[in-house]
């Protein structure tokens, strides 16, 4: 290990267990269709971390394409849990949003905000998406849990022209500072290990994560449109929203519950907790 890396590990308090975990489980690919899909392959039999310099078919929620050209940071964490039932995974995406936010802050000293449920924003522009997936056994326990993270780190501003302009950007394009992706990998791995250890645990153990999410969630207090998949009849609700926004209910986001559900209040003062779907901030 070189002196610079040793200095980095000391400065960032990276535990030896994290380094050993990376040494044992880290797979770096030049290009892949999708790091999440790679983790689902039959050849993967144990915990691994799969990172690619670019993805040909990076995916977001609902199968949407995630821009994944060179210059970004694309990684999936694949864990093989012991008898975790589906309902214990409900907080996973919210937990991951907190973990990724903390890792970015530790690496860059920049603090992203969170748009419910799983987008991280910097200066109002999306810099990160998270896709948590599971493969289940016949008894509805998770055979593997996969957490895909795509962070726009070092792309230039020109990569976000056209349909992405004003919506997405990178840390470098916004701040003019290159991200040390090795440092980001170490920090993110440590955060993901903490999160994985929480799954199936007690609610009080997750409380600091819920509190962090609540304090960093820019959706709260805003008037929003709730894009429920049930309304769109199988279509991508964002597409239908652009055509007919009046079909989707309007509410005010008032709080986050203990499972990272969004509590909303409608004009008639009725409250509802949204656990799935997405919102458009008006």
N, C-alpha and C positions, 0 to 999 in steps of 0.2 A: 504494500500500500504506500503510495507517495505521500510526501509531507503535506501537500495541499489537500488531499482527500482526508488525511488524518485530522488536519486542522478543521476541515468542514464537519467531520463527525463529532469532534469535541464541541465546536461552536454551537451545533444544532442539537446536541445531546441525543444523538442517534444511538440506540442501544445495540450491543453486539448481536442480540437476537434478530434484529431487523436485518443487519448485514448478512448474517448466516442464512436467514430465510431467503433473501434475494440471491445469494450465491447458489443456493440449492434449487430454487424454483423459478428463476427468471429466464424467460425466453424472449429474445429480441429478433424481430423479423424486419427485413427491408420493406416488404409489401405483403399485404394479405387482403382477402375480400373483406373480412370483418374480424376483429379480435374476439368479439363475443361468440361468433360462429366457430372460430377456431377452438375456443374453450369447450364447445359442445361436441366436438369430434370424439369418436370412439377411442382415439389414441391417447386422449387425456384421461389419466386414471387417478391422479392425485393433485393436490393443491398446486396452482401455478399462477404466474404473473406473465401475461402475454402483452408485449408492447410492439407496435409496428410504426415505422417511420411514415407510412401512408397506408390508407385503406381504399380499396377500389369501390367497395359498397358499404361504407360506414352507415350505420342506421341509428335513428333516434326512436322516440316513441311512435307507435302506430305505423312502424315500417317506413317512416320518413327518412329521406336521404340526409346524412350528416356530412357536410363538407370536410374531407379528410386528406387534403393534399400535404405535401412536404412542408415542414415548418411548424406543424402542430404536434401535440402530445396525445397519443392514442394508446390506451392501456386497458386491459381487462384483468380483473382479479377473479380467479376461479377457486372456490372453496368446496370441500366435500364434508358437509356437516353430518352429525350423528342424530338422526331422527328428529329433525326440525319440521314441525307441521306448518302448513301453508299460512295459517292465521298468525303465526309468530313472525312472518316475514313482512307483515303489513307496514311496519315503520321503516323498512330497509331503505327506501329511496330518500326519505327525509334524513335519516342518519347519515347517508352517504353525502347528501348536499352539505351537511355540516362538516363532515370529515374532509371533503375536497376543499371547502372554503378555508378551513384551518390550515391545510397543507399549502394552499396558495399564499395565505398570509404569512406563514412561517418562512416561505421561500422568497417572497418578493416584498414583504411588508405592506402589501396592498390588501385591502379588505373588501372582497366582493359582497354584493347583496344577493338575496335569494328571491327569485320569482317563483311562487308556488306552481308546481311542486318541486321541480328539480333543475331549473335553469339558474346559472350564476351570472350576474351582470356586473360590469364595471363601467362607470359613467353612463349607465343606462343601456349599454349594449351587451348582448350575450357573448360571453367568452367561454362558456362551458356547458356541456350537456351530459347527463348521466342516464344510463339505461341499465336497470337492475332486472335480471331474469333468473328463472329457476327451472330446473329439470326435475320432475317429480317421479317418484316410484308409484307402484300400484296402490300402496296404502296411503297415498297423499302426503308422504313425507318427502322432503327435498333430497334428491340424490346429489345435486350440485347447485350451488348458488353462484351466479356470475354477475359481477359489477363492472360495467363498461363505463369508462370515463374519457371524454374527449375535451381537451383544453386547448383553446387557441392561444398558443404561447408566443411564437416568434415569426408568424407570418407578417408580411408587409400589408399596408393599408389597401394596396391594389387588389389583394385577394378577396376583398369584401365589397367590391364595386358591383353594380347591377342590382339584382334582386335582394342581395344581402346588405346593401348600403343603408346605414342608419339603424340596422337591426342587430348585426353581429360585428365583432371586431376581434382583435387579439390584444394580449397584454402589451406586446411590443409596439403595435400600431397606436395604442392609446397613450402609453407612458414613455415610449422611446428607449426602453431598457430591455436588453435581452434577458430571457429567463434561463437560469441554470437548470436544465432538465434533469441532470443527475441528482441535484439537490431536491428537486420536486419529486422525483421517484422515491427517494429515501423517505421524505416527509409524508408522502401520500401512503406509502406502504405501512408506515407506523400507524397512521390514522385508520387505515382499513383493518389492520389487525385489532385495534381497539374496538371498532364497530362490530366486527365479526364476533368478538367475545361477548357482546351485549345481546345478540340474538337469542330469544327465548328466555332472557333474564327478567328481573323484576322492574316494574315501571319506574321506581325511584332511581334505578341506575341510569335510566335514559333521561331523567329530568334535566340534567345540565345540557344535554343535546337539544331537547325541546326548547329550553330557555334561550339557548344560542340561536336556534332557528327563528324563534319568535322575534328576538331583538334585531335580527338581520333580514327579516322578511319584508320586502318593500311592497308586497301585495296588501298587507294589512292597512286598514283605514281607507282603502281605495274603493271606488265604485267599479264593479267588474261585470263582465258578461261571462256566464258559466257555460262552457262548451261541453255539454254532456254528450258522450257517444250515443246514448239512447235516443237522442233527438235527431241525430243525423242519419239514422237508418243504415248504418254500415259504412257511410262515407266518412272521409276525414272531416271532423267537425270544423276545422279551421277553414276548409274550402267552402263549406256551406255557410259559415259565418260571414265570409266575404260577400256572398251572394245575397243572403237574407239574415242580417243580424237580428231582426225583430223576432226570429224564431227562438232565440236563446234568452233565458231569464236574466234580468239585471238584479244585482244585489250589492251589498257592501260587505267587504271582508272585515271581520271583527276580531278573530282570534285563531289560534292554532291549538288543536287538542293534543292529548298525550300520545297519540299515534300519528301525529303530523297531518291530521285531517284539517281542512280549512272550514272554519265556522263562519257562515255567512248569514246576513239578516236582509230579508226582502222588504220592499216598501210597505207591505202590510204588517211588518214587525215580526213575521214568522221567521224562526231560525232553522237552519239546516247545516249538517256537517257533510262536506264533500270529501270523499276519500279517493275517488278516481276522477279522471278527466283533466281538464285544464281550464285556465281562465284567460280572458283578454282584459287588460286594464284599460279603462276608458279615460 
